[in-house]
Amino acid sequence: MKNLKLYIAITYGLAWAAGGALYLSKSLVAAYPGASTLWMSVCMFFPLIATLICQKSNKEPLLRGIGISWKVNRWWFVGWLLVPVIVALTLLFDHFVSGTHLQDAVGMAIVGTGMGMSPWTITVISFVSAMVAGATINALFAFGEEVGWRGYLLKQFEGKQFLTSAIIIGLIWGLWHAPLILLGHNYPQHPQWGVLFMMVMSAILSIIIQYVRIKSGSVIVAAIMHGTLNALAGTGTLFVDNFNDLINGCCGVVGMTAMAIVAFCFFLFDRYVTKERIFTSPLKLMK
């Protein structure tokens, strides 16, 4: 557990230092709103930094043995295309919980930009753009996180039960966001409660991403899923009346419900379709 403690100490230390720097520079952020986004993007590489330091301290080959593989298989596409399914389920549940008006929301956005397109056309363009960005530039930044969470950290849990490792890693991952959550990221309406909600959401999402990461044999797929979710998740907030960040969207209760359904479907698939039984077997990673 020494490696686990060192990894957590480094990632959390960097996260709190970054959060403190962002708080102290809030006047600059107010003047240049893009500065906070850029800073949070930089923070996504902290798990990568922690991984390199831990491997160096243990005299391990850097970035080896943690699942960085470019061997494309069907699970790459499953992971990528699964994200819009989660977002679509979230929007569906949002509709029943809070009411959604896609036509009005997109129509207002078109009026604001002066674009002479139908709401559905702009929606399709936005979706395709988000999917492409999620698998490219967003995935690059998400790799900075995933090489740590579903790479090095997952390696520390090899031999443990799948659900145990997925939930613990998810809770660590979620709590790691605490400094930025308290500053208004993801849960601007309820930053204190947002820390707890982020942990729960991350624990559920961790089951999904970890399953695909193991089936694909590559942490690159985890980065693509992470990056695509970051690209698509915010679009749902445009279509919800009286948006409540604890209830609506991918980070709210409805999003967690959608993720839990997908995770349960993976459990059923693992139990009755595939022969690997990942959910009930000791964690074994492909080298």
Secondary structure, 3 states (H helix, E strand, C coil): CHHHHHHHHHHHHHHHHHHHHHHHCHHHHHHCCHHHHHHHHHHCCHHHHHHHHHHHHCCCCCCCCCCCCCCCCHHHHHHHHHHHHHHHHHHHHHHHHCCECHHHHHHHHHHHHCCCCCHHHHHHHHHHHHHHHHHCHHHHHHHHHHHHHHHHHHHHCCCCEHHHHHHHHHHHHHHHCHHHHHCCCCCCCCHHHHHHHHHHHHHHHHHHHHHHHHHHCCHHHHHHHHHHHHHHHHHHHHHECCCCCCCCCCCCHHHHHHHHHHHHHHHHHHHHCCCCCHHHCECCCCC
